[in-house]
Structure formats: C-alpha cells, structure tokens
Amino acid sequence: MSSNVIIISAPSGAGKSTICKAIVDASKNIIYSISYTTRLPRKGEKDGREYFFVSKLIFEKMINENKFVEWAKVHGHYYGTLRSSLHNTLKSGKNILLEIDVQGAVNIKKQYVNACMIFIMTPSLNILKNRLIMRNKESTKVINLRLKNAKQELRYIHRYEYLIINERLNSTIYAVKTILKSLKYRIRV
C-alpha cells in the first residue's frame, strides 16, 4: 500500500486539533506532521509537540532556504510544513497527517495530487463563535479576526474532496476514520 498525504483543514474552533489527535492515537500507520510557527505557545503547549515555535527571523531564513513544502501567513503569524519531514515520513511507508490552513492545503495538493483533503466545519458560524468563546483562549478582537478568516476559508471548500460538519465529535472522528480506511482502495492519478 502506498503512503498517503492526509490534509485536515478547518477554521479555528471547529475541532480539528482534537480530531487529528484522535486519528493519530488510533493508528500506528499515521504520523502527525508538526508544523513550524512564529506565534507564541498557548498555555499548555510544548515546543516540538503541538508546534515547533521559532522566531520570525528564523522562519524567514527557512523560507529562503526552501525548507518548507508549504508555508503561509495565517492570523498574523507564519506556519509551515518542513519538506524533509513530509518526504521522510512518506519514504518510510507511513501516512502523514497535516493539520494545515486552506492556503497550505492548496499548495500541498499542487505538489501531491493524490493528497486526501478533508475540511471540517461547525454547523454554523454562530456555533463556531460560541466554541471560540467557550475555549476562553483569546480576546474578543482575536475571536472576531478568526471568524472573519473562517468566512474566507469557507471559500476554499470546493477544493476539498470531503466536507464533514462537526456536530458531534465522536461521529466526526468516525467519519474521518472511514474516509482514511477507504484510501487503500483509491485509484491514484
């Protein structure tokens, strides 16, 4: 069986991190790609676990050295996927799961045409707003920026093969697992 690039994108607050963690925890053959970012760690985050946290200067140097297979500026911060990490995981025969924004997803799909792209969304923008407020991690200004960005991200849905509405977490995780199981039967381009 061939290795797969699996992309999960969603607006902030739609549940993508929780879903990705559940998918990776349930599979021995899926490796989670840890992105680089210039944003500061949130409470409880650890360098090398959720992200590799680097300065803007270091990130821009890595861009200039072509170290990223994709990178984008999202919510005012850089995020990127290390080219060597993705390549080495695929070479090892494992699948790689990328939790990335829509810009990065489109860039990856151009390079890996067989990448499986899944978009996760809440049933409505109001529910998304409530989830952002409930997690109590950001200011009202940041929440409003994330909602504005969510509306722009929704314009990319047509580029994805799958759209899952995350009403109930367990059902959403089951749906993602079902999609991933089907990849072994997919005809590749």
N, C-alpha and C positions, 0 to 999 in steps of 0.2 A: 504494500500500500504506500502511496506517495504521501509526503508531508504536505500539510495544508497551512496556509496563512489564514487565520481567522480574525476578522475585524469586528469589534463591537463598539458602536458609537451611540451616544445619547446626550441630550442636554444635561447639564449639572442638575442633580437631584432626581433623575429618572431611575436610579438604582443600578447603574452599570458596574460600579466597583463591587457591590455586593454580589451581583450576578456573576461577574468574572471570577471572583474568589470561589464561589460555589462550584463553578465549572472546572476550574483548575484543581480544586480539592478532590473532586470526584473522578479525576482522570490521571492516570500515570503517563499518558502519552501527549498531554498538552502542557506546554511551558508558557508561563506568563511573561510577556515582554515588559521589562521595567524601563519606562521612558526616562529621559533626562528632562529637567525643567529648571527654569530660573526663579520660579516662585518659592516663597518661604514654606517650610514644612508647617502643616497644621498640627494642632495638639494631637499627640499620639502617633504621628507619622515618624518613620525612621528612614534615614538615608540608606538606599540600597534595598529597601523592602517595598515601599509604595512608589518611590521615585529615586533617581539619583539627582540630588539637589546641587546645582552648580551656579556660579555667578554668570551674569550676562556676558562678561568678558570671555570666560571660558567657553560658554555656549557658542558665541560668535566665532571664536577660534576653531571650534569643532565644525561649524558650518563651513568655514573657509577651507578646512582640511578634508571636506567631503566625507565626514564620519557618519552622517545621518542618511538613512534611506528615505526618511521623510522628516520634515520639521515644519512647525507653524507657530505663529504668534496668536495665542488664544487668551482672552480675558486680560490682556496686557502683559502676558508672560510667554516665554518661549517653551515649547515642548517638542521633543524629538525622539525618534527610534534609532538606536545605534545599528548601523548597517552590518557590522561584524556579528553582533548578537543574533540578528534575524537569520543571517546566512548560516552561521554555525549551528543554530537550532534545526533548521531545515536539513542541513547536511547530515545531522545526526539521526535523521529519520523521524524526529518528533514533530508534532504540530505546534505552531506558535500562535498565541492569543494576544492580539494587540487591542488595548483599550485606548482608542485614539479619537480625536475630533474628526469632523467631516472633511476638513482640508487635507489632513494626513491620510485619511481613508482613500480619498480620490487619488492622491499621489501614489500610494501603495498599489492600488488597483491598476494604475498605468504600468507599473513595473512587474506586478504579479497578477496577470489577468485571471487566474483561477482562484484568487483570494475570495473567501466567503465573507460577504459583508452583511452584517445584521445591525439594524437600527432599533433601539429601544426607546419607547416614549410612554409618558403617562397618558391616562385617558383624556386629559385636558390641560391647558396651560394654567388654569386655576389650581388644579391638583398639584402641578409642578411647583407653583409658587408656594403652596402650603407645605410641601415637602421641604423646600429650601428654608422656609421659616422655621419649621419644626426641628431641623437638624441643628439650628442655633449656632452656626459656624461663621456666618458672615453678616456684615452690616446691611442695612436696607439698601444702601447705594449699590453694594456688590450684588445683592439679590436682584435688583432691578436690571443691572447690567447682564446678569446671567439669563434673565427672562428675555431681554432684548436679543441676546445671542441665540437663545433657543428658537426664536421665531426665524432667525436667519438659517439656523441648522436644519430646520424642517424643510427648507427649500431643496435640500440635498437628498431627500428620501428616495426620489426616483432613481438614484444611482446605486441603491442597495438592492440586494436580492430578497431580503427579508425585513419585515416590519413587525415587531412584537409590542403590543400595548401592555405595559406592566401594571395590571390592576392588582393581581395577587402574586407576590414574589415566587412562591413555590410553583405556580403554574407557568410563570415566565421562565424560570430555570429549567423546568421540564421541556418547554418549547425549544429553548436553545439547545439542550442536550439532544433532542430529537433531530434538529437540523444538523448538528455535528455528526450524529450517527449516520445520517444519510450521505455524508460526504464521500464515504468509501465507494458509493455506487455512482457517483457523478462522473459524467464524461468530461474529460479535460480538453480545453482548447489547444 
